[in-house]
Amino acid sequence: MKRERLEWLADNPRYTHRFAIRIGRYCRTATIKDVAEDNHLDWHAVKELDKQYMREQLARIGQPAPRAIGIDEISIGPGHSYRIIVSDLIRRRPIWFGGTDRSEASMDAFYTWLGSKKSGRIRLIVLDMWKAFRASAHKPGHAPEALLIYDKFHVMKHLQEALDMVRKAEYTRVSGSDRRFIKGQKYNLLTNSENLTQSGRDALKLLLAANQRLNTAYLLKESFGQLWSYKRPAWALRFFINWWDSLDDQGLPQYEKFARMVWTHWDGIVSYCHPDNKVPLGFVEGLNNKIRTIQRKAYGYRDEEYLRLKILTCMLPKR
């Protein structure tokens, strides 16, 4: 017996297509549990209606053809279980979620999915300094001609880790009452000052006044972010050399190590300074924060397909 497809019905024939869209829109801002309770529906029914809504959103926008992409990974579940997320930086939306880890083979799966023709048109790739991602991009049939730009957030994260190592070293070096200024100040020291409360700023000010080495390390960390404001590579290079020279006699081996790492990857960092390469570096990190919110709201998705759909549609307009 042939079953007729009625366009006004949802995938679940108990509900209309219009109702599925309404439920899907509601799920953009509320949990499945809340939506189910408000509409007197079964939890699983809401989830399936939401899936239908998100699949239709993705079908409507079609297959992507990005010119500039951002690559990052997220941790899912316990342990070191990762999935790779690729975003279109010009259209500012995630376009691929996949892989089984952070390996080169998992990254290869993206280029296979996109196809060699579209992959070859990618002009810019923003990524962290993970070797597997770089190696995959340069393979024939992937994006061998694309310019690699190392993400500012990941570079600054290495500098923050160096600052935290200075904090730990100073806590070990000093003794007695001087330790009270350092203890419990990790968050205030590593967080951008504009994101601190007034009490946090006051505690940070007291810490920096009490410890000269931490004060120097903090100011050097804050000033390094200026690197990405330059519009010419020569100016950026002059700034970095001066910054590196300022480390002389400061007693900060952690920063010396960071500076050598930056120099090793200099081509991928300074590439951003060319006016044609000013893609939104903050998008990938902003997306990462949004994904963490999605994961927290759901207390961890057991259904990976549902998580994939949530991520791929989180930047799309409501329709």
C-alpha positions in Angstrom: 0.0 0.0 0.0 1.4 3.4 -1.0 1.4 6.1 1.6 0.7 9.7 0.3 3.1 12.4 1.5 1.2 15.4 2.8 3.3 18.5 2.9 1.4 20.1 5.7 2.2 17.1 8.0 5.3 16.9 10.1 7.5 13.8 10.0 5.4 12.6 12.9 1.9 12.4 11.4 0.3 13.4 14.6 1.4 17.0 14.2 1.3 19.5 11.4 4.4 21.0 9.7 3.4 24.4 11.0 3.3 23.1 14.6 6.8 21.5 14.1 8.2 24.8 13.1 6.6 26.5 16.1 8.1 23.9 18.5 11.5 24.2 16.8 11.5 28.0 17.2 10.6 27.6 20.8 13.5 25.1 21.4 15.9 27.8 20.2 15.5 29.6 23.6 14.2 26.9 25.9 15.0 23.4 27.0 13.2 20.4 25.7 11.8 19.8 29.1 10.3 23.3 29.4 8.9 23.1 25.9 7.3 19.7 26.6 5.7 20.9 29.8 4.4 24.1 28.3 2.8 22.3 25.3 1.8 19.2 27.2 3.9 17.0 24.9 6.1 14.0 25.4 9.8 14.9 25.8 10.8 12.6 22.9 8.1 14.1 20.6 9.5 17.6 21.2 13.0 16.5 20.4 12.0 14.9 17.1 10.0 17.9 16.1 13.0 20.1 16.9 15.2 17.8 14.8 12.8 18.2 11.8 12.9 22.0 12.2 16.7 22.1 12.3 17.1 19.7 9.3 14.8 21.9 7.2 16.8 25.0 8.2 20.0 23.4 6.9 18.3 22.2 3.8 17.0 25.7 3.1 20.5 27.3 3.1 22.0 24.6 0.9 25.6 23.3 0.6 28.2 25.8 1.7 31.0 27.1 -0.5 33.2 29.0 1.9 36.2 31.2 1.0 37.4 31.7 4.6 37.0 29.0 7.3 37.8 28.7 11.0 38.7 25.4 12.5 38.3 24.5 16.2 37.4 21.5 18.3 35.1 20.9 21.2 35.2 18.2 23.9 32.1 16.1 24.2 31.5 13.6 27.1 34.0 12.5 29.7 37.7 12.1 28.9 39.4 13.4 25.7 36.6 12.9 23.2 36.7 15.6 20.6 34.8 16.7 17.5 35.9 19.2 14.9 33.9 22.2 14.0 34.4 24.2 10.8 32.9 27.6 10.3 32.3 29.9 7.4 33.9 33.1 8.7 32.4 35.4 6.0 28.8 34.2 6.6 29.6 33.7 10.2 28.1 30.3 10.8 29.3 26.8 11.5 29.1 24.5 8.5 30.5 21.2 9.6 30.6 19.1 12.7 32.4 15.8 12.6 35.4 13.5 13.0 36.1 11.2 15.9 39.0 13.1 17.4 41.6 15.8 16.6 43.5 13.7 14.1 44.5 14.5 10.6 42.2 11.7 9.4 39.2 13.4 11.1 40.1 16.7 9.5 40.4 15.1 6.1 36.8 14.1 6.5 35.7 17.7 6.2 37.5 18.3 2.9 36.1 15.0 1.5 32.6 16.2 2.6 33.0 19.6 1.0 34.6 18.2 -2.2 37.9 19.0 -3.9 36.4 21.8 -6.1 35.0 23.8 -3.3 37.9 23.0 -1.0 40.3 24.4 -3.6 38.5 27.7 -3.5 39.2 28.3 0.2 41.4 31.3 0.5 42.0 31.7 4.2 42.0 29.1 7.1 42.0 30.3 10.7 43.1 27.6 13.1 45.2 26.9 16.1 48.8 25.6 15.9 47.7 22.0 15.9 49.9 20.1 13.4 47.2 17.7 12.2 45.0 20.6 11.0 47.8 22.2 9.1 48.9 19.0 7.5 45.4 18.2 6.3 44.8 21.6 4.8 48.0 21.4 2.6 47.1 18.0 1.1 46.4 17.8 -2.7 42.7 18.0 -3.3 42.1 19.9 0.0 43.1 23.6 0.3 46.9 23.6 -0.5 46.8 27.2 -1.7 44.9 28.6 1.3 46.7 31.0 3.6 46.9 29.8 7.2 46.3 32.3 10.0 46.8 31.3 13.6 43.9 32.3 15.7 44.6 35.1 18.1 42.6 33.5 20.9 44.8 30.4 20.9 48.0 32.4 20.7 46.9 34.5 23.7 45.9 31.4 25.5 49.5 30.2 25.4 50.6 33.6 26.8 48.0 33.3 29.6 49.4 29.9 30.4 52.9 31.4 30.6 51.5 34.1 33.0 50.0 31.5 35.2 53.3 29.7 35.3 54.9 32.9 36.5 52.2 33.2 39.2 52.9 29.7 40.4 56.7 30.3 40.4 56.2 33.5 42.4 54.0 31.8 45.0 56.8 29.3 45.5 59.5 31.9 45.6 58.0 34.3 48.2 57.1 33.3 51.7 55.2 34.4 54.7 52.7 37.2 54.4 53.7 38.0 50.8 51.9 34.9 49.7 48.5 36.2 50.7 48.5 38.6 47.7 49.0 35.8 45.2 46.8 33.1 46.7 43.4 32.8 45.1 44.2 35.4 42.4 44.4 33.2 39.3 41.1 34.2 37.9 41.7 38.0 38.4 45.1 37.7 36.9 44.1 35.8 33.8 40.8 37.5 33.1 40.5 40.6 30.9 40.2 43.5 33.3 36.9 44.8 31.7 35.3 41.5 32.7 36.2 41.8 36.4 34.0 43.0 39.1 35.1 46.1 41.1 36.3 43.9 43.9 38.2 41.8 41.4 39.9 44.8 40.0 40.8 46.0 43.5 42.3 42.7 44.4 44.3 42.6 41.1 45.6 46.1 41.7 46.8 45.1 45.2 48.5 42.0 43.8 50.4 43.9 41.1 51.5 46.5 43.5 52.8 43.9 45.9 54.7 41.7 43.3 56.9 43.5 40.7 57.6 40.4 38.6 53.9 39.6 38.3 53.2 43.2 37.5 55.7 43.1 34.7 54.4 39.8 33.3 50.8 41.1 33.4 51.6 44.4 31.6 53.6 42.4 28.9 50.6 40.1 28.5 48.2 43.0 28.1 50.4 44.8 25.6 50.9 41.8 23.4 47.4 41.9 22.1 48.3 45.0 20.2 50.1 42.8 17.7 46.8 42.1 15.8 46.0 45.8 15.3 48.7 46.4 12.8 47.8 46.6 9.1 51.3 46.0 7.7 53.5 42.9 8.5 56.6 45.1 8.9 55.0 47.1 11.6 53.8 44.0 13.4 57.4 42.6 13.2 58.9 45.7 14.7 56.4 45.6 17.5 57.1 41.9 18.3 60.9 42.3 18.2 60.6 45.3 20.6 58.3 43.2 22.8 60.7 40.3 22.8 63.7 42.6 23.5 61.8 44.0 26.5 62.0 40.5 28.2 65.8 41.0 28.7 66.8 40.9 32.4 63.1 40.5 33.5 63.6 36.9 34.8 60.7 35.5 32.9 61.8 32.3 31.2 58.2 31.3 30.6 57.8 34.4 28.4 61.0 33.7 26.6 59.7 30.2 25.7 56.4 31.8 24.5 58.3 34.3 22.3 60.3 31.5 20.7 57.0 29.6 19.9 55.6 32.8 18.3 58.7 33.2 16.2 58.5 29.6 15.1 54.9 30.2 13.9 55.4 33.8 12.8 54.2 33.5 9.2 50.8 32.2 10.3 50.4 35.0 12.9 51.6 37.9 10.9 49.4 36.9 7.9 46.5 38.5 9.6 48.1 42.0 9.4 47.6 42.2 5.6 44.4 44.3 5.0 42.9 41.6 2.7 43.1 39.0 5.6 41.1 40.8 8.2 38.6 38.0 8.9 36.7 38.0 12.2 39.1 36.1 14.5 36.8 36.4 17.4 34.0 34.5 15.7 35.4 31.0 16.4 35.8 31.7 20.1 32.3 33.3 20.3 30.9 30.2 18.7 32.8 28.1 21.2 31.2 30.0 24.1 27.8 29.5 22.5 28.4 25.8 22.1 29.4 25.5 25.8 26.1 27.2 26.7 24.2 24.7 24.5 25.9 21.8 26.2 25.3 23.2 29.7 21.6 23.8 29.0 21.2 20.2 28.0 23.5 18.9 30.7 25.4 17.1 27.9 23.7 15.7 24.8 23.7 11.9 24.6 22.3 12.1 21.1 25.3 13.3 19.1 23.1 14.0 16.0 21.0 16.3 18.0 24.1 18.1 19.3 25.4 18.4 15.7 22.1 19.9 14.5 22.0 22.4 17.4 25.5 23.6 16.6 25.0 23.9 12.9 21.8 25.9 13.3 22.7 28.0 16.3 23.8 31.0 14.2 20.9 30.8 11.7 18.0 33.2 11.9 14.7 32.0 13.2 12.4 31.0 10.3 
